[in-house]
Amino acid sequence: MVKELKITLKKSVIGSTEKMRATATGLGLTKTNKTVVRKDTPEIRGMVSKVQHLVEVEEI
C-alpha cells in the first residue's frame, strides 16, 4: 500500500521568494488553508522540505 501525504498550506506565500511560490503551486497549493493529498515520493518530500515553514503535513 502506497503511503500518502496530506499537505495543507498554513501561511501565505506573499513575501516568499519566487521559487517558494512556484514550489507551493507545483504541489497544488494555491490558497491559504487549501489541502491536497499526494503520494509519498522523494520528489514530493523534497518539495515539502523547501516550503516546510509554510505547510503542515500529515501521513495518511
WORAZI-V591178 format. One record per pair of residues at least 4 apart in sequence whose ideal C-beta (glycine too) atoms are under 7 Angstrom apart, sorted by the first residue. I is the first residue (numbers start at 1). GAP is how many residues later the second one is. Records with the same first field share a line. If there is no record, write none. Layout:
I = GAP, GAP
//
This chain:
2 = 37
3 = 37, 56
4 = 33, 34, 35, 36, 56
5 = 33, 35, 39, 52, 54
6 = 29, 31, 52, 54
7 = 20, 22, 28, 29, 31, 41, 48, 50
8 = 25, 27, 47, 48
9 = 15, 20, 23, 24, 25, 45, 46
10 = 44, 45, 46
11 = 43
12 = 20
13 = 7, 8, 11, 41
16 = 4, 5
18 = 4
19 = 4
20 = 4, 30, 31
21 = 4
22 = 4
23 = 4, 24, 27, 28
24 = 5, 27, 30
25 = 5
26 = 21
27 = 9, 11, 20
28 = 8
29 = 5, 7
30 = 4
37 = 23
38 = 6
39 = 5
40 = 4
41 = 4
42 = 4
43 = 4
44 = 4
45 = 4
46 = 4
48 = 4, 7, 9
51 = 4
//
